[in-house]
Amino acid sequence: MDYDAVIVGGGHNGLVAAAYLAQAGRSVLVLERRAEIGGAAVSFRAFPGVDVRLSRYSYLVSLLPKRIAAELGLDVRLRRRRMSSYTPAGDTGLLVDTGDGERTGASFRAVTGSTKDYAAWQRFYASAARVAEVTFASLTEPLPTRAELRQRIGDDEAWATFFERPAGETLRELFDDDVVRGVVLTDALIGTFASADDEQLRQNRCLLYHLIGNGTGDWDVPVGGMGAVTDALADVARRAGAVLVTGAEVLSVTPDGEVRYRQGDTERVAVGGRVLANVAPRTLARLLGEEPAESPEGAQLKVNMVLRRLPRLRDRAVDPRDAFGGTFHVNESFAQLETAYREAAAGRIPSVPPCEIYCHSLTDPSILGPAERAAGVQTLTLFGLHMPARLFEADNDGARAEALRATLSSLDSVLAEPIEDCLLADGDGEACIEAKTPLDLEAELGLPRGHIFHRDLSWPYGDDETAGGWGVETGYERVLLCGAGAVRGGGVSGIPGRNAAMAVLGRG
């Protein structure tokens, strides 16, 4: 059957593209391999007998533009977390409270012994805000050149900080305290296996995307979990006339728009005036029958937990609800992050794995069933850094167990009690905890070696050949990328989905 557009992959970017095109009157078919729509942005009841909807893969929303929500009429509520972060440091900790500058300043003094790093922190994030305002607005416009974006930002010092100098160099210069340096550096390493001093500046690109969301860099919690975002997108696309098909594994794509897929035991063919690939560039190459480029490498351990209650802290001056109300950093000082990177690069699971934790249920109790909510149950989602796919390739099950043990030991080292003592038991009497390696994410979601961005993040500008386009173009006129691997892709943003739709619609 012929369609104006066939979209390969029903993750959030594919749904954004489908919604825009269907609302513009185009006929659209979305093919999703899994049994449910949503890709990585889904909610699951992961443990038997436990009524808790976990955001199992992707966790938070920052990069989804208000422009997309408004243009599509998207019914999604995002809640701001007042607490930005808490980082244990011995028997105290660094609390960043966005609603109380005096409290934050006092916390900096307690950890660092002076006011110098807090002043530097404020200058750094003010500079980031200037870059964010301009850069984020450009993400839903045709690609600027590097020179054009630099001119729009109009701040040579800020440009050098984020676009030219390795993040490690900047952080050593700005901050004296190793913990403070590490808190900033973590945003440069989410899903990115790199040193702070990586000459390719992969860490800078990652840091940039983590600081620019909607011009503020805030990371918000979607009410109802991540699945609420993709459910809303699917509803908009369906209402506009898009056809969404699950259990449909795409087998091949041709440059002239023919898409062959299998549904159950039946092979089918759909032809699109355009094919929008909401898959990794490496996967698209395989579907086109081309030799895929070298595989990217994911580098994270993801752990989901349901707790009877929050754990006690060594720092008795801070309420655990405040400490876990933002991002809870575990052994993520600058030195610890660099040590973990070197150990992983040498082929070893880090001796003290750095990780960070989010407690969605504090911000959005609606993800808890009535009984769980009354009992004080909480969720914890842990993102472990510097856990590259290479560590799991010889024995995924064995390495997963080893990595989980090491990570829980790392977490326990900053708590006043073992986290295992706080875990809820499921209906079978088992502890509510699950871990996902990069290879698990590849098997379950099709992410190449578990890379959550499909490949290394790109700079948000084009060169002389690509500038003026949308960053979604491929070597074939009828085939476009609309996933995280597009220029300006990555995160739950919908930006490459919208940009691919604009390319199809010929809008500038």
C-alpha positions as CSV (number, residue, x, y, z in Angstrom):
1,M,0.0,0.0,0.0
2,D,1.2,3.5,-0.7
3,Y,1.5,6.3,1.8
4,D,2.9,9.8,1.7
5,A,5.3,8.8,4.5
6,V,6.3,5.5,6.1
7,I,7.9,5.9,9.5
8,V,10.2,3.1,10.7
9,G,10.1,3.0,14.5
10,G,7.3,4.2,16.8
11,G,9.5,5.9,19.4
12,H,8.7,9.5,20.5
13,N,10.5,11.1,17.5
14,G,8.6,8.9,15.0
15,L,5.4,9.8,16.7
16,V,6.2,13.5,16.5
17,A,6.9,13.3,12.8
18,A,3.7,11.2,12.3
19,A,1.6,13.8,14.1
20,Y,3.0,16.8,12.2
21,L,2.6,15.0,8.8
22,A,-0.9,13.7,9.5
23,Q,-2.1,17.0,10.8
24,A,-0.8,18.5,7.5
25,G,-3.1,16.1,5.6
26,R,-0.4,13.5,4.6
27,S,-1.1,9.8,4.8
28,V,1.2,8.2,7.3
29,L,2.1,4.7,8.4
30,V,4.2,4.0,11.5
31,L,5.8,0.6,11.9
32,E,7.0,-0.4,15.4
33,R,8.8,-3.7,16.1
34,R,7.8,-4.0,19.7
35,A,4.3,-4.8,21.0
36,E,3.8,-1.3,22.3
37,I,4.3,2.2,20.9
38,G,6.9,4.5,22.6
39,G,10.4,3.1,22.1
40,A,12.5,4.1,25.1
41,A,9.9,6.5,26.5
42,V,7.5,4.0,28.1
43,S,6.2,3.2,31.5
44,F,6.1,-0.4,32.9
45,R,4.8,-2.3,35.9
46,A,8.1,-4.1,36.1
47,F,7.6,-6.2,39.2
48,P,4.7,-8.7,39.7
49,G,2.1,-7.7,42.2
50,V,3.5,-4.1,42.5
51,D,1.3,-1.3,41.1
52,V,4.1,1.1,40.2
53,R,4.6,2.5,36.7
54,L,8.3,2.8,36.2
55,S,9.9,5.0,33.5
56,R,12.0,2.0,32.7
57,Y,14.5,3.3,30.1
58,S,14.4,7.1,29.7
59,Y,13.6,9.1,32.8
60,L,13.3,12.8,32.5
61,V,12.3,15.6,30.0
62,S,14.3,18.7,29.3
63,L,14.7,19.1,25.5
64,L,11.1,18.8,24.4
65,P,10.3,22.3,23.1
66,K,7.2,24.0,24.3
67,R,6.8,24.9,20.6
68,I,6.2,21.3,19.7
69,A,3.7,20.8,22.5
70,A,1.8,23.9,21.4
71,E,1.9,23.1,17.7
72,L,0.6,19.6,18.2
73,G,-1.8,20.3,21.0
74,L,0.0,17.9,23.2
75,D,-1.6,17.1,26.6
76,V,1.5,16.5,28.7
77,R,2.2,17.9,32.1
78,L,5.8,18.4,33.3
79,R,6.7,19.1,36.9
80,R,9.7,21.1,37.9
81,R,12.0,19.6,40.6
82,R,12.9,22.3,43.1
83,M,16.0,20.4,44.2
84,S,18.5,20.4,41.4
85,S,20.9,18.0,43.1
86,Y,22.4,16.5,46.3
87,T,25.9,15.1,46.4
88,P,27.1,13.3,49.6
89,A,30.6,14.3,50.8
90,G,31.7,12.5,53.9
91,D,29.1,13.2,56.6
92,T,27.8,16.3,54.9
93,G,26.7,17.0,51.3
94,L,26.3,19.6,48.6
95,L,22.6,20.5,48.2
96,V,21.6,22.7,45.3
97,D,18.2,24.2,46.1
98,T,16.9,26.3,43.2
99,G,14.3,27.9,45.5
100,D,16.8,29.0,48.1
101,G,20.1,30.6,47.1
102,E,21.1,31.2,50.7
103,R,20.7,27.5,51.6
104,T,22.6,26.5,48.5
105,G,25.4,29.0,49.3
106,A,25.6,27.6,52.9
107,S,25.9,24.1,51.5
108,F,28.7,25.1,49.3
109,R,30.5,26.7,52.2
110,A,30.1,23.5,54.3
111,V,31.5,21.3,51.6
112,T,34.2,23.5,50.1
113,G,35.2,25.7,53.0
114,S,34.6,29.0,51.2
115,T,32.3,31.0,49.0
116,K,34.6,31.0,45.9
117,D,33.2,27.9,44.2
118,Y,29.6,29.0,44.7
119,A,30.4,32.3,43.0
120,A,32.1,30.5,40.2
121,W,29.1,28.1,39.9
122,Q,26.7,31.1,39.5
123,R,28.9,32.6,36.8
124,F,29.2,29.3,34.9
125,Y,25.5,28.7,34.8
126,A,24.7,32.3,33.9
127,S,27.0,31.8,30.9
128,A,25.3,28.5,30.1
129,A,21.9,30.3,30.2
130,R,23.1,32.8,27.6
131,V,24.2,30.0,25.3
132,A,21.1,28.0,26.0
133,E,18.6,30.8,25.1
134,V,20.1,31.2,21.6
135,T,21.1,27.6,20.9
136,F,17.8,26.0,22.0
137,A,15.8,28.3,19.8
138,S,17.9,27.3,16.8
139,L,17.1,23.6,17.2
140,T,13.7,23.9,15.5
141,E,15.0,26.1,12.7
142,P,17.0,25.2,9.6
143,L,20.6,24.3,10.5
144,P,22.9,27.4,11.0
145,T,26.5,27.3,10.2
146,R,29.1,27.3,13.1
147,A,29.9,30.9,12.3
148,E,26.2,31.9,12.3
149,L,25.5,30.2,15.7
150,R,28.6,31.8,17.2
151,Q,27.5,35.2,16.0
152,R,24.0,34.7,17.4
153,I,25.4,33.8,20.8
154,G,27.7,36.8,20.7
155,D,29.9,35.8,23.7
156,D,33.4,34.7,22.8
157,E,34.2,33.5,26.3
158,A,31.1,31.4,26.5
159,W,31.7,30.0,23.0
160,A,35.2,28.9,24.0
161,T,33.9,27.3,27.2
162,F,31.2,25.2,25.6
163,F,32.4,24.7,22.0
164,E,36.2,24.8,22.0
165,R,37.9,24.0,25.2
166,P,37.7,20.5,26.7
167,A,35.3,20.6,29.7
168,G,38.0,19.2,32.0
169,E,40.2,22.2,31.4
170,T,37.4,24.6,32.1
171,L,36.3,22.9,35.3
172,R,39.8,22.8,36.7
173,E,40.2,26.5,36.1
174,L,36.8,27.5,37.4
175,F,36.4,25.4,40.6
176,D,38.8,24.5,43.4
177,D,36.7,21.7,44.9
178,D,36.8,18.3,43.3
179,V,33.2,17.5,44.3
180,V,31.9,20.6,42.7
181,R,33.9,19.9,39.5
182,G,32.3,16.5,39.4
183,V,28.8,17.6,39.8
184,V,29.1,19.8,36.7
185,L,31.1,17.1,34.8
186,T,28.4,14.4,35.2
187,D,26.1,16.3,32.7
188,A,28.9,15.8,30.2
189,L,29.0,12.1,30.6
190,I,25.4,10.9,30.5
191,G,25.4,8.2,27.8
192,T,28.9,9.3,26.7
193,F,32.0,7.3,27.3
194,A,34.7,10.0,27.4
195,S,37.3,11.6,29.5
196,A,36.9,15.1,30.8
197,D,39.8,16.0,28.5
198,D,38.6,14.2,25.4
199,E,40.1,16.0,22.4
200,Q,37.1,15.2,20.2
201,L,35.0,17.2,22.7
202,R,32.3,14.5,22.9
203,Q,31.9,15.5,26.6
204,N,31.4,19.1,25.6
205,R,28.6,18.2,23.2
206,C,26.9,16.1,25.8
207,L,27.2,18.9,28.4
208,L,25.8,21.4,25.9
209,Y,22.6,19.3,25.3
210,H,22.2,18.8,29.1
211,L,22.3,22.5,29.8
212,I,20.1,24.1,27.0
213,G,16.7,22.5,27.3
214,N,14.0,25.1,26.7
215,G,16.6,27.7,27.4
216,T,16.8,26.8,31.1
217,G,18.4,23.4,31.2
218,D,15.8,22.2,33.7
219,W,15.1,18.4,33.8
220,D,11.4,17.8,34.5
221,V,9.3,14.9,35.5
222,P,6.3,14.0,33.2
223,V,3.2,13.4,35.2
224,G,2.2,9.7,34.7
225,G,5.7,8.7,33.7
226,M,7.6,8.7,30.4
227,G,4.8,6.6,28.9
228,A,2.5,9.5,29.3
229,V,4.5,11.5,26.8
230,T,4.4,8.9,24.1
231,D,0.8,8.0,24.8
232,A,-0.2,11.6,24.2
233,L,1.9,11.7,21.0
234,A,0.3,8.5,19.8
235,D,-3.2,9.9,20.5
236,V,-2.5,13.1,18.6
237,A,-1.1,11.1,15.6
238,R,-4.0,8.7,15.5
239,R,-6.6,11.5,15.8
240,A,-5.0,13.2,12.8
241,G,-5.3,10.0,10.8
242,A,-1.8,8.3,11.1
243,V,-1.9,4.5,11.1
244,L,0.2,3.0,13.9
245,V,1.1,-0.7,13.6
246,T,2.9,-2.6,16.4
247,G,4.6,-6.0,16.1
248,A,5.9,-4.9,12.7
249,E,9.6,-5.7,12.2
250,V,11.1,-3.7,9.3
251,L,13.3,-6.0,7.2
252,S,14.5,-3.6,4.5
253,V,14.2,-0.2,3.0
254,T,15.0,0.9,-0.6
255,P,16.0,4.3,-1.8
256,D,12.8,4.6,-3.8
257,G,10.7,4.2,-0.7
258,E,9.8,0.5,-0.5
259,V,9.6,-0.8,3.0
260,R,9.4,-4.5,3.6
261,Y,8.3,-5.6,7.0
262,R,7.1,-8.7,8.9
263,Q,4.0,-8.8,11.0
264,G,3.5,-12.2,12.7
265,D,4.3,-14.8,10.0
266,T,3.4,-12.5,7.2
267,E,5.7,-10.3,5.1
268,R,4.2,-7.1,3.8
269,V,5.4,-4.2,1.7
270,A,4.5,-0.5,2.1
271,V,5.7,2.3,-0.2
272,G,6.3,5.8,1.0
273,G,6.7,9.0,-0.9
274,R,9.2,9.5,1.9
275,V,10.6,7.1,4.4
276,L,11.5,8.5,7.8
277,A,13.8,6.4,9.8
278,N,13.4,6.6,13.6
279,V,16.3,4.2,14.0
280,A,20.0,4.5,14.5
281,P,22.0,5.5,11.5
282,R,23.8,2.2,11.7
283,T,20.5,0.3,11.6
284,L,19.3,2.4,8.7
285,A,22.4,1.5,6.7
286,R,21.7,-2.2,7.4
287,L,18.1,-1.8,6.2
288,L,19.3,-0.2,3.0
289,G,21.7,-3.1,2.4
290,E,24.8,-0.9,3.0
291,E,27.9,-1.6,5.1
292,P,27.1,-0.1,8.5
293,A,29.6,2.4,9.9
294,E,31.6,1.4,13.0
295,S,29.2,0.7,15.8
296,P,28.8,3.4,18.5
297,E,29.1,2.2,22.1
298,G,26.7,2.8,24.9
299,A,28.2,3.2,28.4
300,Q,25.7,3.0,31.2
301,L,24.1,0.6,33.7
302,K,20.5,1.4,34.3
303,V,18.9,0.1,37.6
304,N,15.3,0.5,38.5
305,M,14.2,0.0,42.1
306,V,11.0,0.2,44.2
307,L,11.6,1.0,47.9
308,R,9.6,0.5,51.1
309,R,11.0,3.9,52.1
310,L,13.8,6.2,51.3
311,P,17.2,5.3,52.8
312,R,18.7,7.2,55.7
313,L,21.6,9.6,55.0
314,R,24.9,10.0,56.7
315,D,24.1,13.7,56.5
316,R,21.5,14.2,59.2
317,A,21.0,17.9,58.4
318,V,19.3,17.1,55.1
319,D,15.9,15.4,54.7
320,P,16.1,12.4,52.4
321,R,13.1,13.8,50.5
322,D,15.2,16.8,49.7
323,A,18.3,14.8,48.9
324,F,16.4,12.5,46.5
325,G,14.1,15.2,45.2
326,G,16.6,16.2,42.5
327,T,19.6,14.3,41.1
328,F,21.4,12.3,43.8
329,H,25.1,12.0,42.9
330,V,27.0,9.0,44.1
331,N,30.8,9.0,44.0
332,E,30.9,11.5,41.1
333,S,33.7,13.8,42.1
334,F,35.9,14.8,39.2
335,A,38.7,12.5,40.3
336,Q,36.3,9.5,40.8
337,L,34.8,10.0,37.4
338,E,38.2,10.1,35.7
339,T,39.4,7.0,37.6
340,A,36.3,5.1,36.6
341,Y,36.8,6.1,33.0
342,R,40.4,4.9,33.0
343,E,39.4,1.6,34.6
344,A,36.6,1.0,32.1
345,A,38.8,2.0,29.2
346,A,41.2,-0.7,30.4
347,G,38.4,-3.3,30.2
348,R,37.5,-3.4,33.9
349,I,34.3,-2.7,35.7
350,P,35.0,0.5,37.8
351,S,36.1,-0.3,41.3
352,V,33.8,2.5,42.7
353,P,31.2,3.0,40.0
354,P,29.9,6.6,39.8
355,C,26.2,6.9,39.4
356,E,23.3,9.2,39.9
357,I,19.7,8.6,41.1
358,Y,16.3,10.1,40.4
359,C,13.2,9.5,42.6
360,H,10.2,10.2,40.3
361,S,7.6,9.3,42.9
362,L,8.5,12.3,45.1
363,T,7.6,14.7,42.3
364,D,4.9,12.6,40.7
365,P,3.1,10.3,43.2
366,S,0.5,9.4,40.5
367,I,2.9,6.6,39.2
368,L,2.2,4.7,42.5
369,G,-0.9,2.6,43.0
370,P,-3.2,3.6,46.0
371,A,-1.9,0.9,48.3
372,E,1.7,1.7,47.4
373,R,1.2,5.4,47.9
374,A,-0.5,4.9,51.3
375,A,2.4,2.6,52.4
376,G,5.0,5.3,51.6
377,V,6.6,3.4,48.7
378,Q,9.1,5.3,46.5
379,T,10.9,4.6,43.2
380,L,14.6,5.0,42.6
381,T,16.1,5.0,39.1
382,L,19.9,4.8,38.9
383,F,22.0,5.7,36.0
384,G,25.5,4.3,36.2
385,L,28.3,6.0,34.3
386,H,31.3,4.6,32.5
387,M,29.8,1.1,32.0
388,P,30.7,0.7,28.3
389,A,29.3,-2.2,26.2
390,R,32.7,-3.8,25.9
391,L,32.6,-4.8,29.5
392,F,29.6,-7.0,28.9
393,E,30.3,-8.6,25.6
394,A,32.1,-11.7,26.8
395,D,29.4,-12.6,29.4
396,N,26.5,-10.2,29.7
397,D,24.7,-12.0,32.6
398,G,27.9,-12.4,34.7
399,A,29.1,-8.9,34.0
400,R,25.7,-7.5,34.8
401,A,25.6,-9.2,38.2
402,E,29.2,-8.0,38.9
403,A,28.4,-4.4,37.8
404,L,25.2,-4.3,39.9
405,R,27.1,-5.6,43.0
406,A,29.8,-2.9,42.6
407,T,27.2,-0.2,41.9
408,L,25.1,-1.0,45.0
409,S,28.3,-1.1,47.1
410,S,29.2,2.3,45.7
411,L,25.7,3.6,46.7
412,D,25.9,2.0,50.1
413,S,29.2,3.8,50.8
414,V,27.4,7.2,50.9
415,L,24.3,6.1,52.8
416,A,23.7,5.4,56.5
417,E,22.2,1.9,55.7
418,P,22.4,-0.6,52.9
419,I,20.0,0.2,50.0
420,E,19.0,-3.5,50.0
421,D,17.4,-3.1,53.4
422,C,15.0,-0.6,51.9
423,L,13.9,-2.6,48.8
424,L,10.2,-3.6,48.5
425,A,9.4,-7.2,48.0
426,D,7.3,-8.1,44.9
427,G,4.4,-10.5,44.8
428,D,6.8,-13.4,44.5
429,G,8.8,-12.3,47.5
430,E,11.7,-11.1,45.4
431,A,13.4,-7.7,45.8
432,C,12.1,-5.0,43.4
433,I,15.3,-4.3,41.5
434,E,16.3,-4.8,37.9
435,A,19.5,-3.8,36.0
436,K,19.9,-3.1,32.2
437,T,23.3,-3.2,30.5
438,P,24.1,-1.6,27.1
439,L,23.6,-5.1,25.5
440,D,20.2,-5.4,27.2
441,L,19.2,-2.1,25.7
442,E,20.4,-3.3,22.3
443,A,18.3,-6.5,22.6
444,E,15.2,-4.8,23.9
445,L,15.2,-1.4,22.1
446,G,17.5,-1.9,19.1
447,L,20.0,0.7,20.4
448,P,23.4,-0.1,18.8
449,R,25.5,-1.5,21.6
450,G,23.1,0.3,23.9
451,H,23.9,3.8,22.8
452,I,21.1,5.9,24.2
453,F,21.7,8.7,21.6
454,H,22.1,6.2,18.7
455,R,25.6,7.6,18.1
456,D,27.8,10.4,19.6
457,L,25.9,13.6,19.9
458,S,26.5,16.2,17.1
459,W,27.2,19.9,17.4
460,P,23.9,21.8,16.7
461,Y,25.1,23.4,13.5
462,G,26.0,22.3,9.9
463,D,28.9,22.8,7.5
464,D,28.8,24.6,4.2
465,E,27.0,21.6,2.6
466,T,24.4,20.8,5.3
467,A,23.6,24.3,6.7
468,G,20.2,25.5,5.7
469,G,18.9,21.9,5.7
470,W,17.2,20.2,8.7
471,G,20.0,17.9,9.8
472,V,17.9,14.8,8.9
473,E,18.9,14.3,5.3
474,T,20.6,11.2,4.1
475,G,22.3,10.3,0.7
476,Y,18.8,9.5,-0.7
477,E,16.2,12.1,-1.4
478,R,13.3,10.0,-0.3
479,V,14.9,8.7,3.0
480,L,15.3,10.9,6.0
481,L,16.5,10.3,9.6
482,C,14.1,11.3,12.3
483,G,15.6,9.7,15.3
484,A,18.2,10.6,17.9
485,G,21.1,10.0,15.5
486,A,20.0,13.0,13.4
487,V,21.9,16.3,13.8
488,R,20.4,17.9,16.9
489,G,19.0,14.5,18.1
490,G,19.3,12.9,21.5
491,G,17.2,12.9,24.6
492,V,13.4,12.9,24.7
493,S,13.0,16.0,22.5
494,G,10.9,15.3,19.4
495,I,13.2,17.8,17.7
496,P,14.5,15.4,14.9
497,G,11.0,14.2,14.4
498,R,9.7,17.7,13.9
499,N,12.7,18.6,11.7
500,A,12.1,15.6,9.5
501,A,8.5,16.6,9.1
502,M,9.4,20.1,8.2
503,A,11.8,18.7,5.5
504,V,9.0,16.7,4.1
505,L,6.6,19.6,4.1
506,G,9.1,21.9,2.6
507,R,9.0,24.4,5.4
508,G,11.9,26.7,6.2
